[in-house]
Amino acid sequence: MARILVIEADELVRSVIRRVLGRAGHEVEAAASATALWRLSPEEGAAFDLLIVDARALEDSFPAGLRRLREHQARLPVILLSAGPLPAPLRAEDGVPLLRKPFRAEDLVAMVERRLLSE
């Protein structure tokens, strides 16, 4: 079981991700925006095994928030969700897999499992 933080702007999609990954045996915490990264203490951030973030939920603070988490957990795996084009700073981020929306539940679970095993 992994502890996963989901940052997803759409409440329905957040709910579906939480349910799908919960059924797969993971503990999921979810937030609507990237400001959730700033509210995490270093200890809380270090406790996550994976970050799943939607490109629409990103703000200017996302890269800084991700850097802050990675200061305490340098190899925190990330999965990016998007239904459209990616913001420029994220296109340059190496090693962040993209799951295009809409996606199937089994594709989400498979990508999560691959990401967790690769780190």
Secondary structure, DSSP 8 states (H G I E B T S, - for coil): --EEEEE-S-HHHHHHHHHHHHHTT-EEEEESSTHHHHHS-HHHHHT-SEEEEEGGG--TTHHHHHHHHHHHSTT--EEEEESS---HHHHT-TT--EEESS--HHHHHHHHHHHHHH-
